[in-house]
Amino acid sequence: MPFALFDRDKQIDQAFPTESEAWEHALVCGLVLDVPIADEAPGEALPTGYHMKQVSGEDLFDAAPEWKLPKQIS
């Protein structure tokens, strides 16, 4: 199953075949500034509400190109 970045319940980026590809795309596009690592407490590297999760085929879509990080983050 593919992975996509979410802000709470809203998918904010397109889905990718692997979680690492999804994180890489989110970084390159400026959707996130850092990627969480295994030894960090959850939520330390991402704005509140952001998370990566698996999506089903029905959930795939192209993200809105105008979407940007909230001003308090960027």
N, C-alpha and C positions, 0 to 999 in steps of 0.2 A: 504494500500500500504506500502511496506517496505521502509526503509531509509538506505542511505549509505553516507559515507564521500567522499567529492570531493575536489580536488585541481584544482581550476578554472573549466574547463569542463571535467576533467579526474577523473573517479571514482577510488579511491585509496584503498578502503576497500570493503569487501563483504557487501551485504545488510542484514538487520535484520528486524524482524517484527515491532519493535517499535523504535522510535527515541532514547529513553533512552538506549535500548540495543545496538544500534549502537554506541552511545557515550561511553558506558562502554567498549565495545570491542576495540574501538580506543584508549582509555586510557590504558587498560591492555596490548595491543600490542605495545604501544609506538608510535602510529601514531600521537597523540596529547599529549601535556603536561598538558593541563587544559581544562575544559569544560566551555563554556560561560554561564553566569547566566543572568537572566532576566533584572536586573538593570544595567548591563554594556552596554556601547555603542557597537554597532556591530563591530566585528573585533578585539576587544582588547585582547581577550583570545586566539585567533588562528592566525597562520601566515597568511599573506596576501593571499587571494585567496581561503583559505580553507572554506568549508561550508558543512552543512549537508542538504540533500534534499531527497525528496521521489523519488523512482525509480519505473518504471513499470516492469512487469514480463519480458519483452524483454530485460531490462537493467541489469538483474541479472547476476553476474559472480563471480568467485573466484578471489580475489585480488592476485596480484603478491607477493609471500612470501618474495622476496628480497627488497621490497619497504621500505624505511626508511625516517625519517624526513630529510629535508635539513640540512647541517652542521651548518648553522648560527642559527638554531633553537634548535638542540639537544645538 
